[in-house]
Amino acid sequence: MRLTLNRPRPQAAAPPPPLPRYPCLAEDVVVHEPAEAGAPWIVQFDAGRYLRVGAGMARLLRSADGTRTADDIAAVLGAPWTPELVGEGLTRAQRMELLSGTARKPAGRRRFAFVPPLTFQFTVVRPERFLARFRPLAARLAHRSWAAALVALVVVGILCLAFQLPALAHALSHPVPVSTLVTLVVVTYVGTVLHEMAHGIVLSHYGGKPSRMGVMLFYLTPAFFCDVTDGWRLPASGQRVRIALAGITTQAAIGGVSGIAAAVVALAGGAPGIRDTLLLLTLTTFVSGVFNALPFVKLDGYLALMSHLDISHLRDRSMTDARRLVARVLFGGRYERALPGVPWAPLFGLACMVFPVYVLAMAFTVWQSMLEAMGLVGATVVSLGLAYLGLRLYSGAMRLGTEARAAGARRWRIWAVSLVVLAALTGIAREVTLPYTVSGGFVQRDGRVLFVATGAADMDAVTPGATVRLKGSGIVLHEDLGEARVAGSRTAQVEAPFSVFAPVAGLDSMKLPATGVPLRVPRPPAAATGLAEVDAGRRSVGDWLYLRYLAPFWR
């Protein structure tokens, strides 16, 4: 879901171009009247961007119809408007690209959009008319009896999942069949489409207009989106909260149904594969719903919180307060709060800064094996990702310094603290050590056990006598299968089953080129293939980061 409320853009330092003699609003700018008494006027522009303005500014913008000069508009509006005040207001509108003749291309004509820090959106359909057909359904589901039924459904689904924990643990600790994997992917993405449709349906129920639906890459993960920014025109914050939570509600219903279905299949003595598929679907759906509820990224939980508090740009302004808090501690100075009435805003902003980095790291971990197998292409993708992250960190540091200088911090202190921080980071990178491991797999072949790894693995760190931990190849959990020792430095090129590197069963006929090293085991492991992790000692933080995230893609 996408829901934003825009503040006025910062004014540029360069002088604005002269106003046209007959100013006129751009073709995609719409001035909406208040939805109810006491509600603000809303200016919609760029298809999905909104501004809250006062009644005077709204009247001024409505008067700019291309037939009146500034003097004419002042005469129509009457006191206290003067030609000078009209000119100032229109100049502000021009800087915000609300008047015709600006270089801004209306977003309604664009299909591709980039949403910082790392989301790429591609519009597929304009769903307004289609989703409006579901208004009667939304009206029925809004009844309290349906809400009670949903809560009961979710509770029963969770209980069914809890009573089948042994079966769930087995499914998570073993490779999944191809049929299960395909079913999970298809059903999950169908559920995601329903999730996004739910946002648009609830918005349509309250009289809003969902503007776009499409696909996106959210922190390198494929997903769908529905732009319901039009919800900011709704008079009540509770309505916007319900729109934001509609997707999570849909996920909860899907999870409850699949959990109950898994219990029914188990009681009826159905195929274990079907039960495992339903259990995995239940777990992933509930986990996804919990993740969506977290308010630290621009997902449903954040949008619901922002709507409940009725504070536009809550996340951005909280991060501004967090940055100013850090600047005050490090550099001194006097700072104004972006959200003075929200005492927890700085801590919330710090969490919002850190959490996307964690999400990006998790996404990279999920795709790491595939990227390693892509060779130069994978190396390029990872390098661009790390470069982007470095650019974001550099930009954040520069903004921190700018905040400090604007707040009156002394230049010598800024430089001194910066040098101390840089020296501390350098010392940590060189002196602090972390355990370093080489990940791969193992295969039993002709009475021998081999450690196998792709060409991107650090085979130089696999030394004779090193301890190797053998594990089961589960999709989440990895059963301990014992330990082994590297028998020697002799390596050989072998063909390893695909299931060694991915927890997918039924693809043993697919072979991947790998490097094999013989292992010495006290007893053969219980599985023919699985994961293996070589203990390669300790490395400094700097070496660890290089070996883990950069070196594998250039070997």
WOLIN-V428701 format. One line per field, one symbol per residue. ss: DSSP state (~ for helix, > for strand, _ for the rest). phi: phi as a letter, one per 40 degrees, with the letter a starting at -180 (. if undefined). A space follows every 50 residues. Layout:
ss=???
phi=???
This chain:
ss=_>_____________________>>____>>>________>>>>>___>> >>>_~~~~~~~~~_>____~~~~~~~~_____~~~~~~~~~~~~~___>_ ______~~~__>>>>___>>>>>>>__~~~~~__~~~~~~~__~~~~~~~ ~~~~~~~~~~~~~_~~~~~~~~___>>~~~~~~~~~~~~~~~~~~~~~~~ ~~~~~______>>>>>>>__>>>>>>>_~~~~~___~~~~~~~~~~~~~~ ~~~~~~~~~~~~~~~~~____~~~~~~~~~~~~~~~~~~~~~~______~ ~~~~~~~~~____~~~~~~~~~~~~~~~~~~_____________~~~~~~ ~~~~~~~~~~~~~~~~~~~~~~~__~~~~~~~~~~~~~~~~~~~~~~~~~ ~~~~~~____~~~~~~~~~~~~~~~~~~~~~_>>>>>>>>>>>>>__>>> >>>_____~~~_____>>>>>________>>>>>>>>>>>>>>>>>>~~~ ___>>_____>>>>>>>>>>>_______>>>>>>>>>>>>~~~~~~~~~_ ~~~__
phi=.babbccdcdcccccccccccbcacccccbbccdcadgcccbbbafgbbb bcbcccccccccccbgbbcccccccccgcccbdcccccccccccccgccc gccccdcccbbbabbccabbbbcbbbcdccccccddcccccccccccccc cccccccccccccbddccccccbbdccdccccccccccccccccdcccdc ccccdcgcbccabababbfgbcababcbcccccccbcccccccccccccc ccccccccccccccccccgccdccccccccccccccccccccccccbcbc cccccccccfbcfdccccccccccccccccbghbbcccbccbccdccccc cccccdcccccccccccddcccccgccccccccccccccccccccccccc ccdccccgcccccdccccccccccccccccbcbbcbbbcaabbcafgbbb cbacccccccccbdgccbcbbccccbcbccbhbabccaccbacbbbddcc bacbcgbcccbbcabbbcbbbcacccbcbicabccbgbbcdcccccccbb ddcbc
